[in-house]
Amino acid sequence: MLDIKFIRENPEKVKEGCQKKGVKIDIDELLEVDRKRGEALRALEDMRAQKNAANKEIQRAESQKEKDKIILKMRELDGNSDRLDEKFRELDGEFNELMFLVPNIPSEDTPIGRDEKDNKEVEKWGVLPKFKFEVKNHIQLGEDLDLIDFKAGTKTAGFRGYYLKNEGAIIHFALILYAFNKIREKGFTPFVPPTLLREFALIGSGHFPAGREEVYQIGNPGQLEGGENTKESLFLAGTSEPSLLAFHADKTLDEKDLPIKMCGLSQCYRSEAGSYGKDTKGLYRLHEFMKVEQVVICRDDIKESNKWLEEMRKISQEILKDLKLPHRVIQICTGDMGAGKYKMYDIETWMPSRQAYGETHSDSNLTDWQTRRLNIRYRQKSGEIRFPYALNNTVIASPRILIAILENYQQEDGSVKIPDVLVPFVGKNEIRKKD
């Protein structure tokens, strides 16, 4: 979330940010609730001060009659205090609900636009393959080479279900392991984080409230130690970003320990509620997949955080270059980026059957928008307490990346070559049709 002090001092700038991102929230209403909340808090604090003073008067009272008079006064104060406390809690709840909806202010160099059509290509790498034969899509290749079974997957798991088989499963894990080793060698601390999350982690990362429909909620979250059913809601993570960030929730870090560099390997779950009718076949848009994610928490310095944004993008591109997959980098426009994003890139990899690039990576700088929500702070050398900046990036996500590998590496005889860097993991350099 944004600093309320910043919103008070820059209401027009915040309104402009909302307009650029297409976020509908009444900033004037927020400021009015903030004003009333402040008045209620001051009244409540004044009431508490009166009650403390009355307690001291009782201790000094010399007669029971005098004490009874003060006690009567305290009862009246208690009644007023309860009403004020209820009013404050009501306003505080309304205030927080509105604050959680306020988007981050996009960077000045972020393209202004409404949707993906207004995104800007900033870099392109690799030569697009030219085939002298009719190109097969990854679905046909997967079926011909017995690598993927969508029919059985749908029967077992429902819409968008799939099985990876044989070399399909092996390459999937080879990619994950290769990327995990790569990011670990870059100095990122490896994690296998929880994929069952409490609500605060998703509110803190900004996936709630706006993206709630994209997250699966567990219907039977389990039992407490005593055997009674827990009433707390649990959710399936769509990325390890929320759990990696929540690892530091409510902590005060030391500046000398920054930046904190984490990478998480996890299964991911997404309802894809907003993607009705899009990419209904194949591996592009799935309900469950596996991903290696990286998160950086650094000092609250725009230059430093943007340096990490570029560094994280380079790591993902390094992996794609290792795999010799043509790709391009897109800077995301204001209307296509999430509410919490300050600056954002997507990396899109060439997918021959689509005759287009498809998104495979996402790299974002969210400044202190998440750390404020999660109460992650750090102490500067001077002793001042600040909120650090947080960034996240996709290292690899599979099986979507298998689309690009199978299609770019297909051969005229129906076989598929295996990228050189994965051969040691797979144990062969090509996949041929089973006899």
C-alpha positions in Angstrom: 0.0 0.0 0.0 1.0 3.6 -0.3 2.0 5.8 2.6 -1.1 7.6 3.8 1.0 10.7 4.4 2.1 10.6 0.7 -1.6 10.3 -0.3 -2.6 13.3 1.9 0.2 15.4 0.5 -0.2 14.3 -3.2 -3.9 13.5 -3.8 -3.9 14.6 -7.4 -0.8 12.5 -8.2 -2.4 9.4 -6.6 -5.6 10.1 -8.6 -3.6 10.3 -11.8 -1.9 7.0 -10.9 -5.3 5.4 -10.4 -6.5 6.7 -13.7 -3.4 5.5 -15.6 -3.9 2.0 -14.2 -7.6 1.9 -14.6 -8.2 1.4 -10.9 -11.5 2.7 -9.7 -11.2 4.1 -6.1 -12.5 7.4 -4.7 -9.4 9.0 -3.2 -11.5 11.9 -1.8 -13.6 9.3 0.1 -10.4 7.7 1.4 -9.1 11.0 2.7 -12.5 11.8 4.3 -12.5 8.4 6.1 -8.9 9.0 7.1 -9.9 12.4 8.6 -12.8 10.9 10.5 -10.6 8.0 11.7 -8.0 10.5 13.0 -10.7 12.4 14.9 -12.1 9.2 16.4 -8.6 8.1 17.4 -7.8 11.4 19.1 -11.2 11.3 20.9 -10.5 7.8 22.1 -7.0 8.7 23.3 -8.5 11.7 25.1 -11.1 9.4 26.7 -8.3 7.0 27.9 -6.4 9.9 29.3 -9.5 11.0 31.3 -9.9 7.5 32.6 -6.3 7.3 33.7 -6.7 10.7 35.5 -9.9 9.4 37.2 -8.0 6.3 38.4 -5.4 8.5 40.0 -8.2 10.6 41.6 -9.6 7.5 43.2 -6.3 6.7 44.7 -6.0 10.2 46.2 -9.7 10.3 47.4 -9.9 10.7 51.2 -13.6 9.5 51.6 -15.8 6.8 50.2 -18.3 9.4 49.2 -15.6 11.1 47.1 -14.6 7.7 45.6 -18.1 6.8 44.7 -18.5 10.1 42.9 -15.4 9.4 40.8 -16.5 5.8 40.1 -19.8 7.1 38.8 -17.9 9.4 36.5 -15.7 6.5 35.3 -18.8 4.4 34.5 -19.9 7.2 32.2 -16.5 7.4 30.7 -16.5 3.6 30.1 -19.8 3.8 28.2 -18.5 6.7 26.0 -15.2 4.9 25.5 -16.9 1.8 24.3 -18.9 3.7 21.8 -15.8 5.6 20.6 -13.9 2.3 20.4 -16.6 0.7 18.2 -16.7 3.8 16.0 -12.9 3.8 15.6 -12.8 0.1 14.7 -15.6 0.7 12.1 -13.7 3.6 10.5 -10.3 1.7 10.8 -11.8 -1.2 8.9 -13.2 1.0 6.2 -9.9 2.9 6.0 -7.9 -0.4 5.5 -10.3 -1.7 2.9 -9.8 1.5 0.8 -6.0 1.6 1.4 -5.6 -2.0 0.2 -7.2 -0.9 -3.1 -4.9 2.1 -3.8 -2.4 1.2 -6.5 1.3 2.0 -6.6 2.3 5.0 -8.7 3.9 3.8 -12.0 7.4 4.9 -12.9 7.8 7.9 -15.2 9.2 5.7 -18.0 6.3 3.2 -17.9 4.3 3.4 -21.2 0.8 4.8 -20.6 -1.8 2.6 -22.1 -5.0 0.6 -21.5 -4.0 -3.0 -22.3 -1.3 -5.3 -23.8 -1.6 -3.6 -27.2 0.1 -0.6 -25.6 3.1 -2.5 -24.2 6.5 -1.6 -25.6 9.1 -3.9 -27.0 12.5 -3.0 -25.5 14.8 -5.9 -26.6 14.8 -8.9 -28.9 17.2 -11.8 -28.9 17.7 -14.8 -31.2 16.9 -15.7 -34.8 13.5 -17.1 -35.4 13.7 -20.7 -36.8 12.8 -21.3 -40.4 11.3 -24.7 -41.1 11.3 -26.5 -44.5 8.4 -28.6 -43.4 4.9 -28.2 -41.9 5.3 -27.1 -38.3 3.5 -29.2 -35.6 2.2 -27.6 -32.4 3.3 -28.8 -29.0 0.0 -30.7 -28.6 0.6 -32.8 -31.7 4.3 -33.3 -30.8 3.4 -34.3 -27.3 0.9 -36.9 -28.5 3.1 -38.3 -31.3 6.1 -38.7 -29.0 4.1 -39.9 -26.0 5.1 -36.9 -23.8 1.8 -35.4 -22.9 -1.7 -36.8 -22.3 -4.4 -34.2 -22.2 -7.3 -36.7 -22.6 -6.4 -38.6 -19.4 -5.5 -35.3 -17.7 -8.9 -33.9 -18.3 -10.6 -37.1 -17.2 -8.6 -37.1 -13.9 -8.3 -33.3 -13.1 -11.0 -31.7 -15.2 -10.6 -28.7 -17.6 -7.0 -27.8 -18.3 -5.8 -31.1 -16.7 -2.7 -32.9 -18.2 -0.2 -35.6 -17.7 3.5 -35.2 -18.5 5.1 -38.5 -19.5 8.4 -40.1 -20.4 10.9 -37.4 -21.6 8.1 -34.8 -21.2 8.3 -35.3 -17.4 12.1 -35.6 -17.4 12.6 -32.4 -19.4 10.1 -30.6 -17.1 12.2 -31.5 -14.0 15.5 -30.9 -15.8 14.4 -27.3 -16.5 13.3 -26.8 -12.9 16.6 -28.2 -11.6 18.7 -26.3 -14.1 17.1 -23.0 -13.3 17.1 -23.7 -9.5 20.9 -24.4 -9.7 21.5 -21.3 -11.8 19.7 -18.9 -9.4 21.4 -20.5 -6.4 24.8 -19.9 -8.1 23.8 -16.3 -8.4 23.7 -16.0 -4.6 19.9 -16.5 -4.0 18.9 -18.5 -0.9 16.9 -21.5 -1.9 13.5 -22.2 -0.4 10.8 -24.8 -0.8 8.0 -22.6 0.6 4.5 -23.4 1.7 1.8 -23.5 -1.0 -1.0 -23.5 1.5 -1.3 -19.8 2.6 -3.1 -17.9 5.3 -5.0 -14.8 4.1 -2.6 -12.2 5.4 0.2 -13.5 3.1 -2.0 -12.9 0.0 -3.3 -9.5 1.3 0.4 -8.6 2.0 1.6 -9.6 -1.5 -1.3 -7.7 -3.1 -3.0 -10.8 -4.6 -6.0 -9.9 -2.4 -8.4 -8.2 -2.5 -8.3 -7.4 -6.3 -7.2 -10.8 -7.5 -9.2 -13.0 -5.1 -11.1 -14.8 -7.9 -7.8 -16.1 -9.3 -6.9 -17.9 -6.1 -8.2 -21.3 -5.0 -9.6 -21.4 -1.5 -9.4 -24.7 0.5 -12.9 -26.0 1.4 -11.7 -28.1 4.4 -8.6 -26.4 5.8 -8.2 -29.0 8.5 -8.3 -29.5 12.3 -6.6 -27.9 15.2 -4.4 -29.8 17.6 -7.4 -30.4 19.9 -9.4 -32.0 17.1 -11.8 -29.2 16.4 -12.2 -27.9 12.9 -10.2 -24.7 12.2 -12.2 -21.7 11.1 -9.3 -20.0 9.4 -9.3 -19.8 5.6 -6.4 -21.3 3.7 -5.6 -20.7 0.0 -3.4 -22.4 -2.7 -0.5 -20.2 -3.8 -0.4 -19.1 -7.5 3.3 -18.3 -7.1 5.9 -18.6 -4.3 6.1 -14.8 -4.1 3.6 -14.4 -1.3 5.2 -17.0 0.9 8.7 -15.8 0.3 7.7 -12.3 1.3 5.7 -13.4 4.3 8.8 -15.2 5.6 9.9 -11.7 6.7 6.4 -10.3 7.8 6.4 -8.2 11.0 10.2 -8.3 11.1 12.7 -5.4 11.4 15.7 -6.2 9.3 19.1 -4.7 9.6 20.4 -2.6 6.7 23.7 -4.5 6.6 21.7 -7.7 5.8 20.2 -6.1 2.7 19.6 -7.0 -0.1 17.9 -10.3 0.9 17.8 -12.6 -2.2 15.5 -15.6 -2.1 14.4 -18.2 -4.7 11.5 -20.5 -4.2 10.7 -23.7 -6.0 7.0 -24.6 -5.7 3.9 -26.1 -7.3 1.5 -23.2 -8.3 -2.2 -23.1 -8.6 -4.4 -20.6 -10.5 -8.1 -20.7 -11.2 -7.7 -18.6 -14.4 -11.1 -17.2 -13.7 -10.4 -14.2 -16.0 -9.2 -16.2 -18.9 -12.5 -17.7 -20.2 -12.1 -18.8 -23.8 -8.3 -18.0 -23.9 -5.8 -20.7 -24.8 -8.2 -23.5 -23.9 -6.0 -26.2 -25.4 -2.4 -27.2 -24.6 0.1 -26.2 -22.0 -0.1 -22.4 -22.2 -2.8 -21.6 -19.6 -3.0 -24.2 -16.8 -4.6 -24.6 -13.3 -1.4 -26.1 -11.9 2.3 -25.9 -12.8 5.7 -25.6 -11.3 7.9 -22.5 -11.0 11.1 -21.2 -9.7 10.6 -17.6 -8.5 13.1 -15.1 -7.2 12.4 -12.3 -4.7 14.7 -9.4 -3.7 14.2 -7.1 -0.7 16.5 -4.1 -0.9 16.9 -0.6 0.6 14.2 1.9 -0.3 16.2 3.4 -3.1 14.7 3.6 -6.6 18.1 3.4 -8.4 19.1 0.3 -6.4 15.7 -1.4 -6.9 15.7 -0.7 -10.6 19.2 -2.1 -10.8 17.8 -5.3 -9.3 14.9 -5.3 -11.7 17.4 -5.3 -14.6 19.6 -7.9 -13.0 16.7 -10.3 -12.4 15.6 -9.9 -15.9 19.1 -10.7 -17.2 19.1 -14.0 -15.2 15.9 -15.1 -16.9 17.2 -14.1 -20.2 20.5 -15.9 -19.5 18.5 -19.1 -19.1 16.6 -18.6 -22.3 19.9 -17.9 -24.1 21.3 -21.1 -22.6 18.3 -22.9 -24.0 18.8 -21.0 -27.3 15.2 -19.9 -27.4 14.4 -16.7 -29.3 12.6 -14.2 -27.1 11.8 -10.5 -26.6 11.4 -8.2 -23.6 8.3 -6.1 -23.2 7.9 -3.2 -20.9 4.3 -3.4 -19.5 2.1 -0.3 -19.8 0.1 1.2 -17.0 -3.2 -0.4 -17.8 -1.7 -3.9 -18.2 0.4 -4.0 -15.0 -0.9 -5.1 -11.6 -2.0 -2.5 -9.0 1.2 -2.9 -7.0 3.7 -2.6 -9.8 6.0 0.4 -10.1 7.8 -0.9 -13.2 7.3 -4.2 -14.9 8.8 -6.3 -17.8 7.5 -9.5 -19.4 9.7 -11.8 -21.4 8.0 -13.5 -24.3 9.4 -16.6 -25.9 8.9 -17.5 -29.6 6.3 -20.3 -30.1 6.3 -21.3 -33.8 2.8 -22.8 -34.0 1.3 -19.5 -32.8 3.6 -17.6 -35.1 4.0 -15.3 -32.2 5.8 -14.7 -28.9 4.1 -16.0 -25.7 4.7 -14.8 -22.2 7.0 -17.0 -20.2 8.5 -14.7 -17.5 7.4 -11.6 -15.5 9.8 -9.2 -13.7 8.4 -6.5 -11.4 9.5 -3.7 -9.0 6.8 -3.0 -6.4 8.9 -0.5 -4.3 7.4 -0.5 -0.7 3.8 -1.3 -1.7 4.1 -4.9 -0.4 6.4 -4.4 2.5 4.0 -1.8 4.1 1.2 -4.3 3.8 3.3 -7.0 5.5 5.0 -4.7 8.0 8.5 -5.6 6.8 10.9 -2.9 7.9 14.6 -2.3 8.2 16.8 -0.2 10.5 19.2 2.1 8.8 22.7 2.8 10.2 21.4 6.0 11.6 18.7 4.1 13.5 15.8 5.3 11.4 13.2 2.6 10.6 12.2 2.4 6.9 10.2 0.1 4.7 12.4 -1.7 2.1 11.6 -2.2 -1.5 10.5 -5.7 -2.9 10.9 -7.2 -6.3 10.0 -10.5 -7.9 10.8 -12.3 -11.1 10.0 -15.6 -12.8 13.2 -17.7 -13.2 11.4 -20.5 -15.0 7.8 -21.8 -15.2 7.0 -25.2 -16.6 5.4 -26.8 -18.4 4.5 -23.6 -20.4 8.2 -23.3 -21.5 7.9 -26.8 -22.9 5.8 -25.3 -25.7 8.8 -23.3 -26.9 11.3 -26.1 -26.5 9.2 -28.7 -28.3 8.2 -26.4 -31.1 11.5 -24.7 -31.7 13.5 -27.9 -31.5 11.3 -30.1 -33.7 12.8 -31.9 -36.7 11.4 -32.9 -40.1 11.3 -36.6 -39.2 9.0 -35.8 -36.2 11.7 -36.1 -33.5 12.6 -33.3 -31.1 16.2 -32.3 -30.2 17.0 -31.6 -26.6 18.7 -28.3 -25.8 22.4 -28.9 -25.1 22.3 -27.6 -21.5 19.6 -30.1 -20.6 21.3 -33.2 -22.2 23.2 -34.1 -19.0 20.0 -34.0 -17.0 18.0 -36.0 -19.6 20.6 -38.5 -20.7 20.0 -38.2 -24.4 20.1 -35.5 -27.1 16.8 -36.2 -28.9 13.3 -37.6 -28.4 12.1 -40.0 -31.0 8.8 -41.7 -31.5 8.4 -44.9 -29.5 8.2 -48.2 -31.4 
